[in-house]
Amino acid sequence: MSILNDKEIPIGLGMALSQNLDAMKVFASMDEKARHRIIERSHHAQSKSEMQSIVTDLIR
């Protein structure tokens, strides 16, 4: 099963991760608690650029 098929991952986060393979690898390697924090943060994103920033922060 792909990490992006997880029902908990918001579609916007999944789309942003699919456009940044390095960030997707980091997200996939996180423990459940860390992934949950990113998911929660993504629920508050107000725009596409804000979501992309959340994803980009994963590789900084």
mmCIF file of the N, C-alpha and C atoms, coordinates in Angstrom:
data_MODEL
# 
_entry.id   MODEL 
# 
loop_
_atom_site.group_PDB 
_atom_site.id 
_atom_site.type_symbol 
_atom_site.label_atom_id 
_atom_site.label_alt_id 
_atom_site.label_comp_id 
_atom_site.label_asym_id 
_atom_site.label_entity_id 
_atom_site.label_seq_id 
_atom_site.pdbx_PDB_ins_code 
_atom_site.Cartn_x 
_atom_site.Cartn_y 
_atom_site.Cartn_z 
_atom_site.occupancy 
_atom_site.B_iso_or_equiv 
_atom_site.pdbx_formal_charge 
_atom_site.auth_seq_id 
_atom_site.auth_comp_id 
_atom_site.auth_asym_id 
_atom_site.auth_atom_id 
_atom_site.pdbx_PDB_model_num 
ATOM 1   N N  . MET A 1 1  ? 0.837  -1.189 0.000  1.00 0.00 ? 1  MET A N  1 
ATOM 2   C CA . MET A 1 1  ? 0.000  0.000  0.000  1.00 0.00 ? 1  MET A CA 1 
ATOM 3   C C  . MET A 1 1  ? 0.878  1.247  0.000  1.00 0.00 ? 1  MET A C  1 
ATOM 4   N N  . SER A 1 2  ? 0.547  2.189  -0.804 1.00 0.00 ? 2  SER A N  1 
ATOM 5   C CA . SER A 1 2  ? 1.281  3.446  -0.885 1.00 0.00 ? 2  SER A CA 1 
ATOM 6   C C  . SER A 1 2  ? 0.890  4.350  0.272  1.00 0.00 ? 2  SER A C  1 
ATOM 7   N N  . ILE A 1 3  ? 1.867  5.075  0.772  1.00 0.00 ? 3  ILE A N  1 
ATOM 8   C CA . ILE A 1 3  ? 1.598  6.026  1.863  1.00 0.00 ? 3  ILE A CA 1 
ATOM 9   C C  . ILE A 1 3  ? 0.579  7.080  1.409  1.00 0.00 ? 3  ILE A C  1 
ATOM 10  N N  . LEU A 1 4  ? 0.556  7.400  0.119  1.00 0.00 ? 4  LEU A N  1 
ATOM 11  C CA . LEU A 1 4  ? -0.369 8.420  -0.375 1.00 0.00 ? 4  LEU A CA 1 
ATOM 12  C C  . LEU A 1 4  ? -1.795 7.907  -0.499 1.00 0.00 ? 4  LEU A C  1 
ATOM 13  N N  . ASN A 1 5  ? -2.003 6.610  -0.373 1.00 0.00 ? 5  ASN A N  1 
ATOM 14  C CA . ASN A 1 5  ? -3.356 6.063  -0.415 1.00 0.00 ? 5  ASN A CA 1 
ATOM 15  C C  . ASN A 1 5  ? -3.998 6.008  0.959  1.00 0.00 ? 5  ASN A C  1 
ATOM 16  N N  . ASP A 1 6  ? -3.265 6.418  1.960  1.00 0.00 ? 6  ASP A N  1 
ATOM 17  C CA . ASP A 1 6  ? -3.770 6.438  3.331  1.00 0.00 ? 6  ASP A CA 1 
ATOM 18  C C  . ASP A 1 6  ? -4.976 7.378  3.391  1.00 0.00 ? 6  ASP A C  1 
ATOM 19  N N  . LYS A 1 7  ? -6.072 6.911  3.948  1.00 0.00 ? 7  LYS A N  1 
ATOM 20  C CA . LYS A 1 7  ? -7.303 7.709  4.003  1.00 0.00 ? 7  LYS A CA 1 
ATOM 21  C C  . LYS A 1 7  ? -7.164 8.957  4.870  1.00 0.00 ? 7  LYS A C  1 
ATOM 22  N N  . GLU A 1 8  ? -6.167 8.983  5.755  1.00 0.00 ? 8  GLU A N  1 
ATOM 23  C CA . GLU A 1 8  ? -5.982 10.133 6.630  1.00 0.00 ? 8  GLU A CA 1 
ATOM 24  C C  . GLU A 1 8  ? -5.287 11.298 5.941  1.00 0.00 ? 8  GLU A C  1 
ATOM 25  N N  . ILE A 1 9  ? -4.618 11.052 4.836  1.00 0.00 ? 9  ILE A N  1 
ATOM 26  C CA . ILE A 1 9  ? -3.848 12.105 4.169  1.00 0.00 ? 9  ILE A CA 1 
ATOM 27  C C  . ILE A 1 9  ? -4.783 12.948 3.315  1.00 0.00 ? 9  ILE A C  1 
ATOM 28  N N  . PRO A 1 10 ? -4.870 14.247 3.618  1.00 0.00 ? 10 PRO A N  1 
ATOM 29  C CA . PRO A 1 10 ? -5.705 15.141 2.816  1.00 0.00 ? 10 PRO A CA 1 
ATOM 30  C C  . PRO A 1 10 ? -5.229 15.156 1.363  1.00 0.00 ? 10 PRO A C  1 
ATOM 31  N N  . ILE A 1 11 ? -6.148 15.314 0.452  1.00 0.00 ? 11 ILE A N  1 
ATOM 32  C CA . ILE A 1 11 ? -5.809 15.265 -0.970 1.00 0.00 ? 11 ILE A CA 1 
ATOM 33  C C  . ILE A 1 11 ? -4.770 16.323 -1.345 1.00 0.00 ? 11 ILE A C  1 
ATOM 34  N N  . GLY A 1 12 ? -4.878 17.510 -0.783 1.00 0.00 ? 12 GLY A N  1 
ATOM 35  C CA . GLY A 1 12 ? -3.914 18.572 -1.095 1.00 0.00 ? 12 GLY A CA 1 
ATOM 36  C C  . GLY A 1 12 ? -2.507 18.205 -0.659 1.00 0.00 ? 12 GLY A C  1 
ATOM 37  N N  . LEU A 1 13 ? -2.388 17.592 0.502  1.00 0.00 ? 13 LEU A N  1 
ATOM 38  C CA . LEU A 1 13 ? -1.083 17.158 0.985  1.00 0.00 ? 13 LEU A CA 1 
ATOM 39  C C  . LEU A 1 13 ? -0.552 16.037 0.097  1.00 0.00 ? 13 LEU A C  1 
ATOM 40  N N  . GLY A 1 14 ? -1.395 15.099 -0.242 1.00 0.00 ? 14 GLY A N  1 
ATOM 41  C CA . GLY A 1 14 ? -0.987 14.006 -1.122 1.00 0.00 ? 14 GLY A CA 1 
ATOM 42  C C  . GLY A 1 14 ? -0.513 14.510 -2.472 1.00 0.00 ? 14 GLY A C  1 
ATOM 43  N N  . MET A 1 15 ? -1.210 15.484 -3.013 1.00 0.00 ? 15 MET A N  1 
ATOM 44  C CA . MET A 1 15 ? -0.819 16.052 -4.305 1.00 0.00 ? 15 MET A CA 1 
ATOM 45  C C  . MET A 1 15 ? 0.514  16.794 -4.189 1.00 0.00 ? 15 MET A C  1 
ATOM 46  N N  . ALA A 1 16 ? 0.680  17.564 -3.134 1.00 0.00 ? 16 ALA A N  1 
ATOM 47  C CA . ALA A 1 16 ? 1.928  18.301 -2.939 1.00 0.00 ? 16 ALA A CA 1 
ATOM 48  C C  . ALA A 1 16 ? 3.098  17.339 -2.743 1.00 0.00 ? 16 ALA A C  1 
ATOM 49  N N  . LEU A 1 17 ? 2.886  16.266 -1.992 1.00 0.00 ? 17 LEU A N  1 
ATOM 50  C CA . LEU A 1 17 ? 3.942  15.272 -1.797 1.00 0.00 ? 17 LEU A CA 1 
ATOM 51  C C  . LEU A 1 17 ? 4.285  14.571 -3.105 1.00 0.00 ? 17 LEU A C  1 
ATOM 52  N N  . SER A 1 18 ? 3.286  14.303 -3.923 1.00 0.00 ? 18 SER A N  1 
ATOM 53  C CA . SER A 1 18 ? 3.538  13.604 -5.185 1.00 0.00 ? 18 SER A CA 1 
ATOM 54  C C  . SER A 1 18 ? 4.358  14.462 -6.151 1.00 0.00 ? 18 SER A C  1 
ATOM 55  N N  . GLN A 1 19 ? 4.389  15.760 -5.933 1.00 0.00 ? 19 GLN A N  1 
ATOM 56  C CA . GLN A 1 19 ? 5.167  16.661 -6.777 1.00 0.00 ? 19 GLN A CA 1 
ATOM 57  C C  . GLN A 1 19 ? 6.571  16.898 -6.226 1.00 0.00 ? 19 GLN A C  1 
ATOM 58  N N  . ASN A 1 20 ? 6.876  16.328 -5.070 1.00 0.00 ? 20 ASN A N  1 
ATOM 59  C CA . ASN A 1 20 ? 8.190  16.511 -4.455 1.00 0.00 ? 20 ASN A CA 1 
ATOM 60  C C  . ASN A 1 20 ? 8.638  15.158 -3.892 1.00 0.00 ? 20 ASN A C  1 
ATOM 61  N N  . LEU A 1 21 ? 9.343  14.400 -4.714 1.00 0.00 ? 21 LEU A N  1 
ATOM 62  C CA . LEU A 1 21 ? 9.701  13.032 -4.336 1.00 0.00 ? 21 LEU A CA 1 
ATOM 63  C C  . LEU A 1 21 ? 10.601 12.963 -3.115 1.00 0.00 ? 21 LEU A C  1 
ATOM 64  N N  . ASP A 1 22 ? 11.503 13.930 -2.951 1.00 0.00 ? 22 ASP A N  1 
ATOM 65  C CA . ASP A 1 22 ? 12.361 13.933 -1.768 1.00 0.00 ? 22 ASP A CA 1 
ATOM 66  C C  . ASP A 1 22 ? 11.530 14.098 -0.500 1.00 0.00 ? 22 ASP A C  1 
ATOM 67  N N  . ALA A 1 23 ? 10.570 15.009 -0.540 1.00 0.00 ? 23 ALA A N  1 
ATOM 68  C CA . ALA A 1 23 ? 9.698  15.223 0.616  1.00 0.00 ? 23 ALA A CA 1 
ATOM 69  C C  . ALA A 1 23 ? 8.824  13.993 0.861  1.00 0.00 ? 23 ALA A C  1 
ATOM 70  N N  . MET A 1 24 ? 8.383  13.350 -0.211 1.00 0.00 ? 24 MET A N  1 
ATOM 71  C CA . MET A 1 24 ? 7.556  12.156 -0.061 1.00 0.00 ? 24 MET A CA 1 
ATOM 72  C C  . MET A 1 24 ? 8.348  11.046 0.645  1.00 0.00 ? 24 MET A C  1 
ATOM 73  N N  . LYS A 1 25 ? 9.615  10.897 0.279  1.00 0.00 ? 25 LYS A N  1 
ATOM 74  C CA . LYS A 1 25 ? 10.454 9.879  0.917  1.00 0.00 ? 25 LYS A CA 1 
ATOM 75  C C  . LYS A 1 25 ? 10.624 10.184 2.406  1.00 0.00 ? 25 LYS A C  1 
ATOM 76  N N  . VAL A 1 26 ? 10.836 11.458 2.739  1.00 0.00 ? 26 VAL A N  1 
ATOM 77  C CA . VAL A 1 26 ? 10.985 11.844 4.141  1.00 0.00 ? 26 VAL A CA 1 
ATOM 78  C C  . VAL A 1 26 ? 9.683  11.568 4.891  1.00 0.00 ? 26 VAL A C  1 
ATOM 79  N N  . PHE A 1 27 ? 8.566  11.973 4.321  1.00 0.00 ? 27 PHE A N  1 
ATOM 80  C CA . PHE A 1 27 ? 7.259  11.760 4.947  1.00 0.00 ? 27 PHE A CA 1 
ATOM 81  C C  . PHE A 1 27 ? 7.015  10.266 5.176  1.00 0.00 ? 27 PHE A C  1 
ATOM 82  N N  . ALA A 1 28 ? 7.316  9.455  4.178  1.00 0.00 ? 28 ALA A N  1 
ATOM 83  C CA . ALA A 1 28 ? 7.084  8.008  4.273  1.00 0.00 ? 28 ALA A CA 1 
ATOM 84  C C  . ALA A 1 28 ? 7.959  7.368  5.347  1.00 0.00 ? 28 ALA A C  1 
ATOM 85  N N  . SER A 1 29 ? 9.135  7.949  5.597  1.00 0.00 ? 29 SER A N  1 
ATOM 86  C CA . SER A 1 29 ? 10.043 7.360  6.581  1.00 0.00 ? 29 SER A CA 1 
ATOM 87  C C  . SER A 1 29 ? 9.763  7.830  8.010  1.00 0.00 ? 29 SER A C  1 
ATOM 88  N N  . MET A 1 30 ? 8.875  8.799  8.163  1.00 0.00 ? 30 MET A N  1 
ATOM 89  C CA . MET A 1 30 ? 8.539  9.316  9.498  1.00 0.00 ? 30 MET A CA 1 
ATOM 90  C C  . MET A 1 30 ? 7.721  8.287  10.275 1.00 0.00 ? 30 MET A C  1 
ATOM 91  N N  . ASP A 1 31 ? 7.837  8.368  11.597 1.00 0.00 ? 31 ASP A N  1 
ATOM 92  C CA . ASP A 1 31 ? 6.967  7.517  12.402 1.00 0.00 ? 31 ASP A CA 1 
ATOM 93  C C  . ASP A 1 31 ? 5.550  8.089  12.360 1.00 0.00 ? 31 ASP A C  1 
ATOM 94  N N  . GLU A 1 32 ? 4.609  7.304  12.834 1.00 0.00 ? 32 GLU A N  1 
ATOM 95  C CA . GLU A 1 32 ? 3.187  7.676  12.741 1.00 0.00 ? 32 GLU A CA 1 
ATOM 96  C C  . GLU A 1 32 ? 2.892  9.013  13.422 1.00 0.00 ? 32 GLU A C  1 
ATOM 97  N N  . LYS A 1 33 ? 3.508  9.246  14.551 1.00 0.00 ? 33 LYS A N  1 
ATOM 98  C CA . LYS A 1 33 ? 3.261  10.485 15.297 1.00 0.00 ? 33 LYS A CA 1 
ATOM 99  C C  . LYS A 1 33 ? 3.731  11.714 14.502 1.00 0.00 ? 33 LYS A C  1 
ATOM 100 N N  . ALA A 1 34 ? 4.894  11.618 13.889 1.00 0.00 ? 34 ALA A N  1 
ATOM 101 C CA . ALA A 1 34 ? 5.440  12.726 13.100 1.00 0.00 ? 34 ALA A CA 1 
ATOM 102 C C  . ALA A 1 34 ? 4.578  12.976 11.859 1.00 0.00 ? 34 ALA A C  1 
ATOM 103 N N  . ARG A 1 35 ? 4.150  11.886 11.193 1.00 0.00 ? 35 ARG A N  1 
ATOM 104 C CA . ARG A 1 35 ? 3.268  12.059 10.027 1.00 0.00 ? 35 ARG A CA 1 
ATOM 105 C C  . ARG A 1 35 ? 1.959  12.711 10.444 1.00 0.00 ? 35 ARG A C  1 
ATOM 106 N N  . HIS A 1 36 ? 1.430  12.344 11.597 1.00 0.00 ? 36 HIS A N  1 
ATOM 107 C CA . HIS A 1 36 ? 0.179  12.926 12.081 1.00 0.00 ? 36 HIS A CA 1 
ATOM 108 C C  . HIS A 1 36 ? 0.331  14.437 12.295 1.00 0.00 ? 36 HIS A C  1 
ATOM 109 N N  . ARG A 1 37 ? 1.488  14.873 12.816 1.00 0.00 ? 37 ARG A N  1 
ATOM 110 C CA . ARG A 1 37 ? 1.718  16.310 13.012 1.00 0.00 ? 37 ARG A CA 1 
ATOM 111 C C  . ARG A 1 37 ? 1.700  17.051 11.673 1.00 0.00 ? 37 ARG A C  1 
ATOM 112 N N  . ILE A 1 38 ? 2.300  16.458 10.647 1.00 0.00 ? 38 ILE A N  1 
ATOM 113 C CA . ILE A 1 38 ? 2.297  17.074 9.317  1.00 0.00 ? 38 ILE A CA 1 
ATOM 114 C C  . ILE A 1 38 ? 0.880  17.108 8.759  1.00 0.00 ? 38 ILE A C  1 
ATOM 115 N N  . ILE A 1 39 ? 0.146  16.037 8.942  1.00 0.00 ? 39 ILE A N  1 
ATOM 116 C CA . ILE A 1 39 ? -1.244 15.987 8.469  1.00 0.00 ? 39 ILE A CA 1 
ATOM 117 C C  . ILE A 1 39 ? -2.074 17.059 9.163  1.00 0.00 ? 39 ILE A C  1 
ATOM 118 N N  . GLU A 1 40 ? -1.923 17.184 10.470 1.00 0.00 ? 40 GLU A N  1 
ATOM 119 C CA . GLU A 1 40 ? -2.656 18.211 11.214 1.00 0.00 ? 40 GLU A CA 1 
ATOM 120 C C  . GLU A 1 40 ? -2.291 19.605 10.719 1.00 0.00 ? 40 GLU A C  1 
ATOM 121 N N  . ARG A 1 41 ? -0.997 19.824 10.501 1.00 0.00 ? 41 ARG A N  1 
ATOM 122 C CA . ARG A 1 41 ? -0.546 21.127 9.991  1.00 0.00 ? 41 ARG A CA 1 
ATOM 123 C C  . ARG A 1 41 ? -1.166 21.414 8.619  1.00 0.00 ? 41 ARG A C  1 
ATOM 124 N N  . SER A 1 42 ? -1.270 20.383 7.792  1.00 0.00 ? 42 SER A N  1 
ATOM 125 C CA . SER A 1 42 ? -1.818 20.573 6.442  1.00 0.00 ? 42 SER A CA 1 
ATOM 126 C C  . SER A 1 42 ? -3.301 20.925 6.473  1.00 0.00 ? 42 SER A C  1 
ATOM 127 N N  . HIS A 1 43 ? -4.009 20.507 7.516  1.00 0.00 ? 43 HIS A N  1 
ATOM 128 C CA . HIS A 1 43 ? -5.436 20.841 7.635  1.00 0.00 ? 43 HIS A CA 1 
ATOM 129 C C  . HIS A 1 43 ? -5.646 22.354 7.774  1.00 0.00 ? 43 HIS A C  1 
ATOM 130 N N  . HIS A 1 44 ? -4.617 23.063 8.213  1.00 0.00 ? 44 HIS A N  1 
ATOM 131 C CA . HIS A 1 44 ? -4.733 24.501 8.422  1.00 0.00 ? 44 HIS A CA 1 
ATOM 132 C C  . HIS A 1 44 ? -4.200 25.324 7.249  1.00 0.00 ? 44 HIS A C  1 
ATOM 133 N N  . ALA A 1 45 ? -3.697 24.660 6.219  1.00 0.00 ? 45 ALA A N  1 
ATOM 134 C CA . ALA A 1 45 ? -3.183 25.374 5.044  1.00 0.00 ? 45 ALA A CA 1 
ATOM 135 C C  . ALA A 1 45 ? -4.332 26.099 4.344  1.00 0.00 ? 45 ALA A C  1 
ATOM 136 N N  . GLN A 1 46 ? -4.103 27.355 4.045  1.00 0.00 ? 46 GLN A N  1 
ATOM 137 C CA . GLN A 1 46 ? -5.143 28.182 3.430  1.00 0.00 ? 46 GLN A CA 1 
ATOM 138 C C  . GLN A 1 46 ? -4.978 28.323 1.916  1.00 0.00 ? 46 GLN A C  1 
ATOM 139 N N  . SER A 1 47 ? -3.847 27.857 1.382  1.00 0.00 ? 47 SER A N  1 
ATOM 140 C CA . SER A 1 47 ? -3.597 28.015 -0.051 1.00 0.00 ? 47 SER A CA 1 
ATOM 141 C C  . SER A 1 47 ? -2.665 26.910 -0.544 1.00 0.00 ? 47 SER A C  1 
ATOM 142 N N  . LYS A 1 48 ? -2.556 26.822 -1.857 1.00 0.00 ? 48 LYS A N  1 
ATOM 143 C CA . LYS A 1 48 ? -1.660 25.847 -2.471 1.00 0.00 ? 48 LYS A CA 1 
ATOM 144 C C  . LYS A 1 48 ? -0.220 26.149 -2.075 1.00 0.00 ? 48 LYS A C  1 
ATOM 145 N N  . SER A 1 49 ? 0.143  27.414 -2.074 1.00 0.00 ? 49 SER A N  1 
ATOM 146 C CA . SER A 1 49 ? 1.525  27.773 -1.727 1.00 0.00 ? 49 SER A CA 1 
ATOM 147 C C  . SER A 1 49 ? 1.840  27.443 -0.264 1.00 0.00 ? 49 SER A C  1 
ATOM 148 N N  . GLU A 1 50 ? 0.867  27.593 0.599  1.00 0.00 ? 50 GLU A N  1 
ATOM 149 C CA . GLU A 1 50 ? 1.058  27.234 2.006  1.00 0.00 ? 50 GLU A CA 1 
ATOM 150 C C  . GLU A 1 50 ? 1.265  25.717 2.139  1.00 0.00 ? 50 GLU A C  1 
ATOM 151 N N  . MET A 1 51 ? 0.509  24.935 1.386  1.00 0.00 ? 51 MET A N  1 
ATOM 152 C CA . MET A 1 51 ? 0.659  23.480 1.409  1.00 0.00 ? 51 MET A CA 1 
ATOM 153 C C  . MET A 1 51 ? 2.025  23.089 0.866  1.00 0.00 ? 51 MET A C  1 
ATOM 154 N N  . GLN A 1 52 ? 2.450  23.742 -0.215 1.00 0.00 ? 52 GLN A N  1 
ATOM 155 C CA . GLN A 1 52 ? 3.765  23.450 -0.780 1.00 0.00 ? 52 GLN A CA 1 
ATOM 156 C C  . GLN A 1 52 ? 4.869  23.798 0.211  1.00 0.00 ? 52 GLN A C  1 
ATOM 157 N N  . SER A 1 53 ? 4.673  24.834 0.985  1.00 0.00 ? 53 SER A N  1 
ATOM 158 C CA . SER A 1 53 ? 5.648  25.228 1.998  1.00 0.00 ? 53 SER A CA 1 
ATOM 159 C C  . SER A 1 53 ? 5.757  24.157 3.082  1.00 0.00 ? 53 SER A C  1 
ATOM 160 N N  . ILE A 1 54 ? 4.651  23.598 3.485  1.00 0.00 ? 54 ILE A N  1 
ATOM 161 C CA . ILE A 1 54 ? 4.646  22.520 4.481  1.00 0.00 ? 54 ILE A CA 1 
ATOM 162 C C  . ILE A 1 54 ? 5.469  21.346 3.964  1.00 0.00 ? 54 ILE A C  1 
ATOM 163 N N  . VAL A 1 55 ? 5.257  21.008 2.702  1.00 0.00 ? 55 VAL A N  1 
ATOM 164 C CA . VAL A 1 55 ? 5.968  19.880 2.094  1.00 0.00 ? 55 VAL A CA 1 
ATOM 165 C C  . VAL A 1 55 ? 7.454  20.206 1.927  1.00 0.00 ? 55 VAL A C  1 
ATOM 166 N N  . THR A 1 56 ? 7.758  21.390 1.473  1.00 0.00 ? 56 THR A N  1 
ATOM 167 C CA . THR A 1 56 ? 9.152  21.795 1.285  1.00 0.00 ? 56 THR A CA 1 
ATOM 168 C C  . THR A 1 56 ? 9.906  21.797 2.604  1.00 0.00 ? 56 THR A C  1 
ATOM 169 N N  . ASP A 1 57 ? 9.233  22.160 3.681  1.00 0.00 ? 57 ASP A N  1 
ATOM 170 C CA . ASP A 1 57 ? 9.863  22.175 5.004  1.00 0.00 ? 57 ASP A CA 1 
ATOM 171 C C  . ASP A 1 57 ? 10.338 20.777 5.424  1.00 0.00 ? 57 ASP A C  1 
ATOM 172 N N  . LEU A 1 58 ? 9.780  19.745 4.853  1.00 0.00 ? 58 LEU A N  1 
ATOM 173 C CA . LEU A 1 58 ? 10.180 18.386 5.203  1.00 0.00 ? 58 LEU A CA 1 
ATOM 174 C C  . LEU A 1 58 ? 11.621 18.077 4.788  1.00 0.00 ? 58 LEU A C  1 
ATOM 175 N N  . ILE A 1 59 ? 12.114 18.764 3.786  1.00 0.00 ? 59 ILE A N  1 
ATOM 176 C CA . ILE A 1 59 ? 13.466 18.472 3.299  1.00 0.00 ? 59 ILE A CA 1 
ATOM 177 C C  . ILE A 1 59 ? 14.464 19.568 3.653  1.00 0.00 ? 59 ILE A C  1 
ATOM 178 N N  . ARG A 1 60 ? 14.084 20.464 4.499  1.00 0.00 ? 60 ARG A N  1 
ATOM 179 C CA . ARG A 1 60 ? 15.013 21.525 4.930  1.00 0.00 ? 60 ARG A CA 1 
ATOM 180 C C  . ARG A 1 60 ? 15.703 21.134 6.195  1.00 0.00 ? 60 ARG A C  1 
# 
